[in-house]
Amino acid sequence: MQTGHKRKQQHELKSRTNKKSAETISNIKEEEPFPTHARPTPEECRAIRDSLLAFHGFPQEFAKYRKRIPYLITLQDKEESTHLINNCDEKNDNGVKVEEEEEEEEESVLDGLVKTVLSQNTTEVNSQRAFLNLKSAFPTWENVLAAESQFIENAIRCGGLAPTKAACIRNILSSLMEKKGRLCLEYLRDLSVAEIKAELSHFKGIGPKTVACVLMFNLQKDDFPVDTHVFEIAKAIGWVPPVADRNKTYLHLNHRIPKELKFDLNCLLYTHGKLCRKCTKKSGSQQRKETHDDSCPLLNYCVKLS
């Protein structure tokens, strides 16, 4: 009995030690990786945000997420809302009264996480199709968890890397069921950013970019995901040193960019990276849609580096 009691005490002590070690590692990772690199400045962030906004307009694919962040409701947004209200009594070409568009139902955090997993290494169109196929084939996440891997893979195959992504999704669901007893991530809304990162990072296959996307889009937290497009532009305009990798770029920009600019600037940099390669001096073989013939609003920042 005494031996069993001691073993239990040792186990509890080891668990607490491991927890503290994990927290220590997490805190180290969050430290500023380039403390002497003074860019970007808040003024530069705002200037680039304004330039890209004037060049592209705000990307409509992210508008539904932006509406859920209270402090991003600007005067322009209010004017647009007023315009919609004033015109709600107008009729369309068919003589049908135009009603104000209904608020779209907020997607669950779990839906957002799976969507982000499916978006990896594929186009937006294919990832959206894969998610819709998955939801159509399996009405609930419990159905997905109970299904054989091959059927999940078949549903998401159009998004690419089906075996890897299916395994990741199944791991998320099984781990969540084992830990919480139900397939729901809404409890994350009540946690701090550090706690959310710790929770999501426990899932195998979930990296910093995926976590940051869920934080920014689904949990309305101030975070700055760094995908390939954002990473390339950040290096091209000198926001990070040449030696920076994507993870250190994420940590650096999260420290440097003002929180009220993170959402808009991230969405605009991502959109610009998809549509323009002039600022990164890359000429892809694929023709970029909606590119502008004149110039790129970031070229002046790139010129400063040469």
Backbone bond lengths (Angstrom), bond angles and torsions (degrees), N, CA, C in turn:
res aa  C-N    CA-C-N  psi(-1)  N-CA   C-N-CA  omega(-1)  CA-C   N-CA-C  phi
1 M - - - 1.470 - - 1.525 110.69 -
2 Q 1.355 115.08 -44.08 1.448 118.59 -179.00 1.522 110.86 -65.55
3 T 1.346 115.76 -39.15 1.463 119.93 178.69 1.520 110.59 -63.21
4 G 1.351 116.69 -42.57 1.465 120.71 178.60 1.511 111.55 -63.61
5 H 1.343 116.16 -38.45 1.466 120.45 179.20 1.522 110.70 -65.52
6 K 1.349 115.80 -42.93 1.457 119.34 178.59 1.537 111.27 -63.97
7 R 1.344 114.80 -39.80 1.460 118.75 179.31 1.530 110.54 -62.11
8 K 1.348 115.46 -40.51 1.459 120.15 178.52 1.520 111.20 -63.57
9 Q 1.347 116.84 -42.24 1.459 121.15 178.58 1.529 110.79 -62.88
10 Q 1.325 115.94 -42.11 1.463 120.11 179.21 1.520 110.88 -63.39
11 H 1.341 115.95 -39.39 1.466 120.48 179.26 1.529 111.28 -63.70
12 E 1.364 115.30 -43.49 1.459 119.29 179.88 1.522 110.95 -66.00
13 L 1.337 116.42 -39.87 1.455 120.51 178.20 1.522 111.18 -63.66
14 K 1.344 115.84 -42.06 1.460 120.72 178.77 1.519 110.83 -63.14
15 S 1.350 116.39 -39.81 1.466 120.63 179.32 1.522 110.83 -63.33
16 R 1.353 116.03 -44.19 1.463 119.40 179.62 1.530 110.83 -65.20
17 T 1.344 115.68 -38.72 1.468 119.93 179.48 1.523 111.07 -64.97
18 N 1.343 115.50 -43.70 1.463 119.97 178.69 1.523 111.26 -62.45
19 K 1.348 115.33 -38.63 1.461 119.90 179.68 1.522 110.50 -64.28
20 K 1.362 115.68 -43.95 1.451 119.74 179.17 1.525 110.73 -64.97
21 S 1.340 116.40 -37.99 1.463 120.32 178.88 1.521 110.48 -63.46
22 A 1.333 115.90 -42.45 1.465 120.15 178.79 1.520 110.91 -62.67
23 E 1.348 116.22 -41.28 1.459 119.95 179.27 1.528 110.61 -65.64
24 T 1.335 116.08 -39.22 1.461 119.91 179.17 1.513 110.97 -63.63
25 I 1.337 115.86 -45.33 1.462 120.62 178.35 1.518 110.10 -61.04
26 S 1.334 116.70 -42.45 1.463 121.03 179.47 1.518 110.93 -60.40
27 N 1.339 116.70 -42.75 1.454 120.46 -179.69 1.524 111.54 -66.23
28 I 1.327 116.85 -37.29 1.464 120.48 178.31 1.517 110.27 -64.51
29 K 1.319 116.37 -41.95 1.462 120.56 -179.23 1.523 112.07 -64.18
30 E 1.339 117.17 -28.09 1.451 120.83 -177.15 1.526 112.66 -83.90
31 E 1.328 117.80 -5.69 1.448 119.64 179.99 1.524 110.81 -68.29
32 E 1.331 115.85 152.57 1.465 122.06 178.66 1.529 109.44 -63.77
33 P 1.345 118.52 118.15 1.470 120.27 -176.83 1.523 113.47 -76.97
34 F 1.352 117.26 -24.98 1.466 120.92 -178.19 1.529 109.84 -129.64
35 P 1.324 117.91 69.81 1.464 120.68 -174.23 1.525 114.29 -63.87
36 T 1.331 118.18 -22.53 1.464 120.52 -179.54 1.525 112.75 -92.32
37 H 1.330 116.96 -4.27 1.469 120.29 179.00 1.530 107.81 -89.11
38 A 1.311 116.88 106.65 1.471 122.20 -168.66 1.524 114.22 -80.57
39 R 1.305 117.95 -6.02 1.465 120.29 -179.93 1.525 109.93 -102.92
40 P 1.357 114.70 153.02 1.465 127.74 -0.91 1.522 111.51 -81.85
41 T 1.313 115.92 148.54 1.459 120.45 173.80 1.527 108.56 -83.12
42 P 1.326 118.59 158.75 1.468 120.31 175.87 1.520 112.77 -55.83
43 E 1.336 115.77 -38.07 1.472 119.94 -179.93 1.525 111.05 -65.49
44 E 1.329 116.19 -39.88 1.464 120.35 179.45 1.530 110.61 -68.10
45 C 1.313 116.79 -39.63 1.473 120.66 177.59 1.525 110.56 -59.55
46 R 1.327 115.59 -45.46 1.462 119.55 -178.84 1.528 111.46 -66.92
47 A 1.337 116.34 -40.14 1.466 120.30 -179.51 1.529 111.32 -64.05
48 I 1.332 116.36 -43.45 1.463 120.06 179.50 1.521 110.62 -69.40
49 R 1.326 116.90 -38.37 1.474 119.43 176.11 1.528 110.43 -58.81
50 D 1.332 116.37 -45.73 1.458 120.95 -178.42 1.529 111.59 -66.81
51 S 1.338 116.53 -39.12 1.471 120.36 179.71 1.521 111.47 -65.22
52 L 1.334 116.26 -45.08 1.463 119.71 -179.94 1.519 111.55 -69.13
53 L 1.328 116.92 -34.97 1.458 120.33 178.17 1.520 110.65 -64.85
54 A 1.336 116.63 -41.10 1.462 120.65 177.72 1.528 111.17 -68.32
55 F 1.318 116.38 -31.82 1.472 121.61 -176.44 1.521 112.15 -78.22
56 H 1.342 116.81 -44.47 1.466 121.51 -174.26 1.528 113.72 -107.22
57 G 1.333 117.68 -23.58 1.455 119.01 -165.07 1.514 107.96 76.37
58 F 1.342 116.81 165.76 1.462 117.01 -179.55 1.522 110.19 -77.03
59 P 1.344 118.22 131.24 1.474 121.81 -178.04 1.526 111.75 -60.39
60 Q 1.316 116.40 121.94 1.465 120.94 -176.51 1.524 113.30 -65.34
61 E 1.325 116.80 -25.20 1.464 119.58 -179.22 1.532 112.05 -64.73
62 F 1.346 116.14 -21.14 1.462 120.17 -179.65 1.523 113.09 -105.70
63 A 1.324 117.04 -0.95 1.466 120.63 -174.00 1.527 112.13 -62.19
64 K 1.338 117.53 -37.58 1.467 120.28 -177.69 1.522 111.64 -65.47
65 Y 1.342 116.64 -30.93 1.460 120.20 178.01 1.535 110.60 -77.07
66 R 1.320 115.25 -35.75 1.462 119.91 -178.27 1.524 111.49 -64.48
67 K 1.330 116.88 -34.45 1.459 121.44 -177.70 1.526 112.42 -65.16
68 R 1.321 116.94 -16.59 1.461 120.60 -177.95 1.529 112.55 -91.46
69 I 1.337 116.60 0.17 1.462 120.39 179.79 1.523 108.08 -105.95
70 P 1.324 118.22 102.82 1.469 122.10 -170.46 1.526 114.76 -53.90
71 Y 1.338 117.90 -44.28 1.463 118.56 -173.85 1.530 113.43 -75.58
72 L 1.344 117.31 -3.22 1.466 119.85 176.65 1.526 112.41 -94.74
73 I 1.331 116.91 3.07 1.469 119.81 176.97 1.517 107.55 -77.97
74 T 1.306 116.78 100.24 1.458 122.72 -176.28 1.514 111.24 -91.42
75 L 1.329 115.50 175.17 1.462 121.05 177.61 1.525 110.39 -59.84
76 Q 1.341 116.28 -38.18 1.457 120.25 179.19 1.522 110.57 -62.93
77 D 1.337 116.84 -41.63 1.462 120.38 177.64 1.520 110.62 -60.78
78 K 1.348 116.14 -42.03 1.456 120.27 -179.18 1.526 110.80 -65.22
79 E 1.337 115.52 -39.06 1.466 119.49 178.80 1.522 110.93 -64.78
80 E 1.344 116.06 -39.92 1.459 120.07 178.14 1.527 110.80 -65.49
81 S 1.346 116.43 -39.63 1.462 120.33 178.43 1.515 110.54 -64.36
82 T 1.343 116.76 -41.31 1.457 121.11 178.27 1.515 110.95 -62.34
83 H 1.335 115.58 -39.84 1.462 120.03 178.77 1.523 110.80 -62.10
84 L 1.324 116.89 -41.29 1.463 120.53 179.30 1.530 110.59 -64.71
85 I 1.341 115.95 -42.43 1.460 119.70 -179.14 1.524 110.95 -65.25
86 N 1.342 116.00 -42.12 1.460 120.07 -178.73 1.513 112.42 -65.51
87 N 1.327 116.11 -26.35 1.460 119.97 -177.03 1.527 112.84 -100.77
88 C 1.325 117.96 8.55 1.460 119.50 -175.26 1.525 111.65 -71.21
89 D 1.344 117.86 -15.99 1.454 120.64 178.39 1.521 112.39 -91.52
90 E 1.349 116.11 -2.77 1.459 119.36 179.80 1.526 110.07 -74.55
91 K 1.332 115.58 163.67 1.462 120.87 179.27 1.512 109.68 -114.61
92 N 1.340 115.15 149.74 1.454 118.85 179.15 1.517 110.63 -84.14
93 D 1.331 116.19 -172.95 1.464 120.39 -176.35 1.515 112.82 -61.76
94 N 1.324 117.65 -23.94 1.456 121.24 -179.54 1.522 112.66 -91.82
95 G 1.321 115.77 5.08 1.455 119.42 178.95 1.514 113.49 79.93
96 V 1.333 116.99 12.49 1.451 120.82 -178.98 1.515 108.48 -93.32
97 K 1.323 116.26 135.64 1.458 121.06 -179.03 1.525 110.24 -63.38
98 V 1.324 115.81 131.65 1.457 121.67 -179.52 1.517 109.24 -86.99
99 E 1.318 116.25 120.66 1.460 121.02 179.01 1.522 109.39 -98.34
100 E 1.312 116.41 153.83 1.451 120.19 176.36 1.521 109.53 -63.30
101 E 1.332 115.54 136.35 1.464 121.01 -176.67 1.524 110.85 -60.87
102 E 1.333 115.90 132.92 1.454 120.76 -179.49 1.522 110.61 -71.27
103 E 1.309 114.90 148.28 1.461 120.69 178.23 1.529 109.39 -66.09
104 E 1.336 115.91 128.03 1.460 120.41 179.86 1.522 110.09 -71.51
105 E 1.318 115.51 139.50 1.458 120.38 -179.04 1.520 110.21 -63.34
106 E 1.312 116.10 134.96 1.458 121.22 -178.37 1.518 110.11 -70.72
107 E 1.341 115.96 129.80 1.455 118.94 -179.67 1.524 110.36 -74.40
108 S 1.310 115.51 151.09 1.464 119.91 -178.88 1.518 110.23 -71.12
109 V 1.306 115.92 160.82 1.470 121.07 178.50 1.525 110.20 -64.20
110 L 1.334 116.94 -38.01 1.462 120.34 179.08 1.524 110.81 -65.76
111 D 1.328 116.43 -41.28 1.470 119.89 175.36 1.526 110.20 -58.94
112 G 1.332 115.82 -43.95 1.461 120.12 -179.06 1.516 112.29 -63.69
113 L 1.324 116.68 -39.69 1.457 120.52 178.95 1.521 111.35 -64.81
114 V 1.327 117.10 -45.88 1.468 120.52 179.54 1.532 110.56 -65.75
115 K 1.316 117.48 -39.13 1.466 120.82 176.33 1.524 110.79 -58.06
116 T 1.322 115.90 -42.90 1.457 120.18 -178.83 1.522 111.01 -66.89
117 V 1.313 117.11 -39.20 1.469 120.83 176.10 1.533 109.92 -60.33
118 L 1.317 116.27 -43.88 1.468 120.70 -178.30 1.531 112.63 -70.51
119 S 1.318 117.11 -18.61 1.468 120.53 -178.30 1.520 112.70 -82.41
120 Q 1.314 117.12 -8.16 1.462 120.34 -176.10 1.523 111.62 -70.87
121 N 1.336 115.71 131.58 1.468 122.91 174.90 1.522 113.67 55.85
122 T 1.319 116.27 41.56 1.461 120.07 175.61 1.517 108.77 -158.39
123 T 1.328 116.59 175.98 1.457 120.32 179.37 1.523 110.17 -82.49
124 E 1.317 114.73 161.31 1.463 119.55 179.47 1.526 111.13 -62.25
125 V 1.333 116.38 -40.18 1.465 121.12 -179.64 1.521 110.54 -61.01
126 N 1.328 116.97 -46.46 1.467 120.83 -178.30 1.527 112.45 -67.90
127 S 1.327 116.65 -37.71 1.462 119.07 180.00 1.525 111.10 -68.94
128 Q 1.325 116.73 -38.54 1.463 119.82 177.15 1.523 111.15 -65.20
129 R 1.328 116.42 -39.67 1.461 120.39 178.48 1.523 110.44 -65.26
130 A 1.337 116.35 -40.12 1.463 120.57 179.06 1.531 110.95 -62.76
131 F 1.330 116.78 -41.43 1.470 120.39 179.96 1.526 110.52 -66.18
132 L 1.332 116.96 -43.60 1.466 120.29 179.11 1.528 110.94 -64.29
133 N 1.322 116.49 -39.29 1.468 120.23 177.16 1.533 110.97 -62.62
134 L 1.327 115.96 -41.32 1.458 121.03 -179.82 1.526 110.96 -63.85
135 K 1.326 116.53 -44.91 1.466 121.06 -179.09 1.522 111.51 -69.73
136 S 1.322 116.33 -29.94 1.464 120.42 178.74 1.531 110.63 -73.90
137 A 1.328 116.20 -40.43 1.468 120.41 -178.93 1.529 111.61 -74.49
138 F 1.328 116.57 -31.84 1.467 121.53 -177.77 1.530 109.19 -131.02
139 P 1.321 118.45 99.26 1.472 121.97 -175.60 1.526 114.63 -59.07
140 T 1.331 117.58 -28.27 1.464 120.43 179.76 1.521 110.07 -128.70
141 W 1.339 115.41 160.16 1.466 119.32 177.44 1.523 110.88 -69.20
142 E 1.322 116.91 -25.27 1.463 120.12 174.02 1.527 110.38 -62.94
143 N 1.340 116.34 -37.74 1.466 120.45 176.72 1.528 111.27 -63.59
144 V 1.332 116.06 -39.63 1.469 120.30 179.09 1.530 109.89 -64.39
145 L 1.316 116.31 -44.11 1.462 120.71 -178.99 1.522 111.91 -62.66
146 A 1.327 116.55 -35.14 1.464 121.03 -177.88 1.524 112.84 -82.12
147 A 1.326 117.16 -13.44 1.462 121.06 -174.80 1.523 111.87 -80.20
148 E 1.318 116.05 155.35 1.458 121.22 173.93 1.526 109.41 -74.16
149 S 1.314 115.57 149.48 1.463 121.43 -174.38 1.524 112.49 -55.73
150 Q 1.337 117.05 -38.95 1.461 119.71 -175.11 1.523 111.95 -63.67
151 F 1.346 117.41 -32.12 1.452 120.44 179.90 1.539 110.65 -74.10
152 I 1.327 116.47 -34.47 1.465 120.05 175.31 1.533 109.34 -67.46
153 E 1.324 115.88 -42.97 1.458 120.66 178.97 1.520 111.10 -60.58
154 N 1.323 117.14 -42.26 1.464 120.50 179.48 1.527 111.35 -61.40
155 A 1.331 116.08 -37.75 1.462 120.18 -177.59 1.522 112.16 -68.89
156 I 1.335 117.26 -33.49 1.460 119.83 -174.65 1.522 113.08 -107.63
157 R 1.329 117.00 10.49 1.464 120.50 -173.08 1.521 113.13 -58.46
158 C 1.330 118.05 -32.54 1.463 120.64 -177.44 1.530 111.82 -65.32
159 G 1.336 117.86 -16.64 1.458 121.09 179.38 1.513 114.07 -88.97
160 G 1.334 117.70 -2.52 1.454 121.06 179.25 1.521 112.72 79.39
161 L 1.336 115.39 157.92 1.471 122.95 179.82 1.524 111.88 50.35
162 A 1.332 116.17 41.60 1.467 121.39 -173.80 1.532 113.55 -57.19
163 P 1.342 120.50 -46.24 1.473 119.28 -179.58 1.536 112.57 -61.38
164 T 1.332 116.25 -42.79 1.466 120.18 -178.99 1.524 111.27 -65.65
165 K 1.324 116.46 -46.24 1.462 120.40 -177.33 1.531 111.49 -69.97
166 A 1.324 116.33 -37.05 1.465 119.67 177.90 1.526 110.29 -63.71
167 A 1.331 116.81 -42.06 1.466 120.98 178.69 1.530 110.44 -63.60
168 C 1.318 116.69 -39.26 1.465 121.19 179.30 1.525 110.74 -64.84
169 I 1.327 116.49 -44.75 1.470 121.14 -179.60 1.525 110.46 -63.78
170 R 1.338 116.85 -44.88 1.460 120.45 179.32 1.530 110.90 -62.83
171 N 1.338 116.76 -37.31 1.459 120.19 179.00 1.529 111.12 -66.03
172 I 1.317 116.65 -40.99 1.464 120.71 177.47 1.524 109.98 -59.72
173 L 1.322 116.25 -48.38 1.466 120.96 -176.30 1.522 112.10 -67.00
174 S 1.331 116.65 -43.94 1.464 119.22 -178.45 1.533 110.73 -68.05
175 S 1.340 117.15 -40.06 1.460 120.73 178.62 1.520 110.87 -65.58
176 L 1.330 115.90 -39.84 1.460 120.47 -179.88 1.527 111.07 -66.87
177 M 1.328 116.60 -41.54 1.461 120.51 178.97 1.530 110.61 -65.21
178 E 1.332 115.65 -40.58 1.466 119.88 -179.61 1.531 111.38 -67.05
179 K 1.323 116.49 -37.93 1.460 120.53 -175.14 1.519 112.97 -84.19
180 K 1.356 116.55 -41.52 1.463 120.37 -172.76 1.530 113.88 -110.75
181 G 1.327 117.68 -15.42 1.459 119.98 179.67 1.504 114.14 81.78
182 R 1.324 117.63 0.36 1.469 121.65 175.64 1.519 109.59 -156.54
183 L 1.326 116.02 158.53 1.460 121.33 -175.31 1.524 109.53 -93.73
184 C 1.305 115.08 82.04 1.462 121.35 -177.31 1.528 109.06 -154.90
185 L 1.342 115.64 136.04 1.463 120.88 178.57 1.523 112.22 -115.01
186 E 1.313 117.13 14.83 1.467 119.65 -176.73 1.522 112.54 -65.68
187 Y 1.325 116.64 -20.50 1.468 119.62 178.63 1.522 111.84 -62.62
188 L 1.340 117.56 -20.51 1.459 121.11 179.92 1.525 112.40 -64.15
189 R 1.320 116.98 -23.84 1.468 120.97 -177.97 1.529 111.76 -62.24
190 D 1.313 117.44 -24.19 1.468 121.48 -177.54 1.521 113.09 -94.45
191 L 1.352 116.80 2.10 1.458 120.50 -176.96 1.523 111.91 -100.76
192 S 1.316 116.14 162.55 1.461 121.13 175.12 1.527 109.33 -75.85
193 V 1.318 116.50 168.18 1.467 120.83 179.26 1.532 110.31 -60.27
194 A 1.321 117.05 -43.76 1.470 120.72 179.87 1.524 111.15 -62.24
195 E 1.327 116.37 -40.60 1.463 120.32 179.63 1.524 111.30 -68.35
196 I 1.324 116.66 -38.40 1.469 120.80 178.39 1.522 110.23 -64.24
197 K 1.319 116.33 -44.07 1.466 120.21 178.77 1.524 111.01 -60.86
198 A 1.319 116.38 -40.61 1.464 120.31 179.22 1.523 110.92 -65.00
199 E 1.336 116.75 -42.13 1.464 121.19 -179.31 1.528 111.15 -64.25
200 L 1.322 117.17 -50.16 1.471 120.88 -175.81 1.520 111.94 -70.73
201 S 1.312 116.66 -30.67 1.463 120.29 -178.93 1.525 112.54 -70.21
202 H 1.332 117.08 -14.14 1.464 120.39 176.88 1.526 111.81 -71.58
203 F 1.327 117.09 -21.30 1.461 120.48 -179.05 1.524 109.71 -79.17
204 K 1.312 116.18 127.86 1.461 121.23 -179.91 1.532 110.24 -63.71
205 G 1.325 115.99 132.30 1.458 121.06 178.23 1.517 114.39 90.93
206 I 1.339 117.24 -0.80 1.461 120.66 179.76 1.527 108.50 -101.96
207 G 1.336 115.99 112.46 1.457 121.38 -177.70 1.515 113.05 -101.78
208 P 1.331 117.22 -177.83 1.468 122.25 -176.61 1.527 114.15 -57.55
209 K 1.343 117.29 -39.31 1.468 118.23 -178.00 1.513 111.49 -66.78
210 T 1.327 117.10 -42.52 1.464 121.10 178.38 1.522 110.65 -62.46
211 V 1.327 116.31 -43.97 1.464 120.72 178.50 1.529 110.28 -60.89
212 A 1.329 116.10 -45.00 1.466 120.58 -178.57 1.526 111.43 -63.61
213 C 1.330 117.64 -37.38 1.470 121.06 178.40 1.526 111.17 -64.35
214 V 1.324 116.59 -43.24 1.466 120.55 178.27 1.525 110.07 -64.48
215 L 1.328 116.43 -41.28 1.458 120.58 178.06 1.525 111.24 -59.67
216 M 1.311 116.53 -47.09 1.461 120.32 -174.12 1.521 112.88 -76.04
217 F 1.333 117.24 -46.39 1.462 120.34 -172.96 1.525 113.46 -86.41
218 N 1.305 117.46 -42.16 1.465 120.28 -172.25 1.521 114.51 -98.30
219 L 1.324 116.46 -23.47 1.461 119.60 -177.49 1.524 113.05 -113.68
220 Q 1.338 116.74 0.31 1.466 122.49 177.61 1.525 112.33 53.36
221 K 1.320 116.40 40.80 1.451 122.16 176.67 1.533 109.29 -100.45
222 D 1.327 115.69 154.87 1.461 120.13 -178.81 1.525 109.55 -81.01
223 D 1.321 115.57 97.28 1.456 120.37 179.17 1.521 107.94 -142.32
224 F 1.334 116.59 165.55 1.460 120.35 -173.00 1.522 110.29 -135.74
225 P 1.342 117.90 86.88 1.469 120.78 179.47 1.530 111.02 -59.89
226 V 1.306 115.86 143.78 1.470 120.69 177.32 1.520 109.06 -120.60
227 D 1.334 115.10 101.47 1.459 120.06 174.82 1.527 107.80 -94.77
228 T 1.320 116.97 -172.26 1.470 121.02 -177.43 1.520 111.54 -59.38
229 H 1.349 117.12 -43.02 1.465 121.31 -177.06 1.524 111.18 -64.08
230 V 1.324 116.59 -49.40 1.465 121.04 -179.71 1.521 110.29 -63.11
231 F 1.318 116.59 -40.27 1.463 121.68 -179.07 1.533 111.06 -62.79
232 E 1.327 116.69 -46.52 1.465 120.62 -178.84 1.523 111.33 -62.77
233 I 1.333 116.07 -43.75 1.466 119.54 -178.72 1.527 110.56 -67.55
234 A 1.328 116.87 -42.65 1.470 120.86 -179.54 1.526 110.98 -57.95
235 K 1.327 116.84 -39.92 1.462 120.18 179.07 1.522 110.58 -73.05
236 A 1.345 116.80 -38.12 1.459 120.68 -177.04 1.526 112.31 -65.94
237 I 1.325 117.12 -34.69 1.467 119.72 -177.78 1.527 112.52 -98.59
238 G 1.323 116.24 8.32 1.454 120.13 172.82 1.505 116.08 78.48
239 W 1.316 117.73 22.34 1.463 120.12 178.74 1.531 111.60 -75.17
240 V 1.309 116.62 -19.24 1.470 121.55 175.06 1.521 108.32 -135.89
241 P 1.326 118.61 156.89 1.468 120.89 177.17 1.530 110.83 -64.58
242 P 1.323 117.46 157.35 1.472 121.38 179.69 1.520 113.59 -57.21
243 V 1.335 117.50 -27.06 1.473 120.60 -176.82 1.528 112.67 -80.94
244 A 1.324 117.59 -5.36 1.465 120.97 -174.65 1.525 111.37 -67.81
245 D 1.342 116.16 137.93 1.454 121.04 170.56 1.542 107.69 -98.48
246 R 1.319 116.62 -178.15 1.462 119.00 -174.97 1.522 112.48 -66.27
247 N 1.329 117.74 -38.85 1.452 119.71 -177.86 1.527 111.24 -67.47
248 K 1.338 117.07 -42.83 1.460 120.07 178.42 1.528 111.13 -69.27
249 T 1.329 116.41 -31.79 1.462 119.97 175.13 1.519 110.16 -63.87
250 Y 1.325 116.03 -42.45 1.467 121.22 177.18 1.523 111.17 -59.38
251 L 1.341 116.99 -47.26 1.459 120.96 -178.99 1.526 111.39 -65.08
252 H 1.327 116.30 -40.96 1.462 120.54 -178.40 1.531 111.47 -66.81
253 L 1.329 116.13 -48.77 1.470 119.17 -177.34 1.518 111.32 -67.83
254 N 1.321 117.20 -32.43 1.464 119.84 177.10 1.520 111.59 -63.26
255 H 1.338 116.31 -31.39 1.461 120.58 177.24 1.529 111.82 -79.35
256 R 1.324 117.17 -36.64 1.462 120.62 -169.52 1.526 114.09 -87.67
257 I 1.323 118.01 -33.06 1.469 120.77 -173.38 1.521 110.08 -83.77
258 P 1.335 117.94 128.25 1.475 120.78 178.02 1.525 111.01 -58.62
259 K 1.329 116.40 141.15 1.458 120.52 -173.18 1.518 112.70 -60.14
260 E 1.346 117.48 -34.27 1.462 119.40 -177.21 1.526 112.99 -73.50
261 L 1.352 116.63 -9.33 1.470 120.77 179.12 1.525 112.39 -105.74
262 K 1.319 117.73 -11.54 1.467 121.00 -171.17 1.522 112.73 -59.66
263 F 1.323 117.72 -48.56 1.461 119.83 -174.32 1.528 111.27 -63.82
264 D 1.334 116.30 -54.63 1.463 119.73 -177.69 1.517 111.74 -61.75
265 L 1.330 116.23 -45.57 1.457 119.96 -177.32 1.521 111.54 -64.41
266 N 1.322 117.36 -39.08 1.460 120.27 179.46 1.521 111.46 -64.55
267 C 1.333 115.99 -47.48 1.468 120.24 -179.94 1.519 111.16 -61.84
268 L 1.335 117.53 -39.25 1.464 121.65 -178.13 1.523 111.65 -72.80
269 L 1.322 118.22 -39.73 1.463 120.63 177.43 1.522 110.79 -65.67
270 Y 1.325 116.91 -40.34 1.459 121.48 177.74 1.530 110.26 -61.73
271 T 1.329 115.85 -46.85 1.463 120.61 179.76 1.520 111.05 -63.65
272 H 1.322 116.47 -44.16 1.460 120.29 -179.65 1.522 110.85 -63.76
273 G 1.322 116.89 -39.46 1.459 120.17 179.14 1.510 113.06 -62.86
274 K 1.339 116.48 -32.39 1.470 120.24 178.14 1.522 111.39 -72.80
275 L 1.329 116.95 -32.97 1.456 120.88 -170.73 1.520 114.43 -98.19
276 C 1.332 117.77 -17.59 1.464 120.40 -173.61 1.513 110.75 -137.02
277 R 1.341 115.71 137.95 1.451 120.08 175.55 1.539 111.44 -120.87
278 K 1.321 117.20 4.37 1.457 119.35 -178.79 1.516 111.41 -64.62
279 C 1.326 115.78 -41.89 1.468 119.21 -174.76 1.522 112.82 -71.42
280 T 1.325 117.96 -20.58 1.459 120.56 177.23 1.521 111.70 -103.64
281 K 1.330 115.73 6.24 1.463 122.24 177.02 1.522 112.17 55.88
282 K 1.340 115.14 35.98 1.460 120.30 176.86 1.514 108.35 -118.36
283 S 1.305 116.98 134.73 1.458 120.73 178.93 1.512 108.60 -115.56
284 G 1.293 116.82 92.68 1.451 121.31 -179.86 1.510 111.19 -69.49
285 S 1.328 116.10 153.81 1.465 120.00 179.96 1.514 111.23 -72.88
286 Q 1.336 116.60 -24.88 1.455 120.10 -179.20 1.523 110.01 -80.90
287 Q 1.304 116.92 130.77 1.458 121.78 178.36 1.513 110.00 -68.20
288 R 1.321 116.49 127.73 1.455 120.75 -178.87 1.512 109.83 -85.01
289 K 1.318 117.14 128.32 1.454 120.67 178.70 1.520 109.53 -75.74
290 E 1.313 116.20 152.92 1.456 124.72 175.81 1.520 113.56 61.21
291 T 1.343 117.80 21.17 1.448 118.75 177.44 1.516 109.22 -74.68
292 H 1.315 117.26 151.34 1.444 122.27 -179.43 1.524 109.09 -100.49
293 D 1.325 115.84 139.13 1.449 120.06 -175.44 1.526 112.03 -75.03
294 D 1.319 117.28 -32.36 1.453 120.60 -171.67 1.525 112.34 -64.68
295 S 1.312 115.96 -65.24 1.448 118.60 -174.15 1.520 110.17 -165.80
296 C 1.301 114.53 -170.84 1.456 121.67 177.32 1.525 106.86 -123.79
297 P 1.324 118.51 133.32 1.465 120.21 -176.79 1.528 114.17 -65.13
298 L 1.325 116.90 -10.17 1.463 119.87 -179.47 1.528 113.06 -99.90
299 L 1.337 117.13 -3.33 1.459 119.90 -175.38 1.524 112.10 -61.26
300 N 1.323 117.14 -36.62 1.463 119.34 179.40 1.513 111.84 -61.66
301 Y 1.329 116.58 -35.04 1.456 120.32 178.63 1.527 110.43 -71.45
302 C 1.336 116.54 -34.69 1.465 120.10 178.41 1.529 110.77 -70.23
303 V 1.331 117.17 -36.10 1.457 121.56 -178.79 1.527 110.56 -61.51
304 K 1.319 116.30 -33.95 1.459 120.83 -178.99 1.526 112.12 -60.88
305 L 1.339 115.33 -22.88 1.468 119.07 -176.33 1.525 111.94 -82.35
306 S 1.334 117.07 -21.54 1.471 119.90 -174.07 1.523 111.93 -84.67
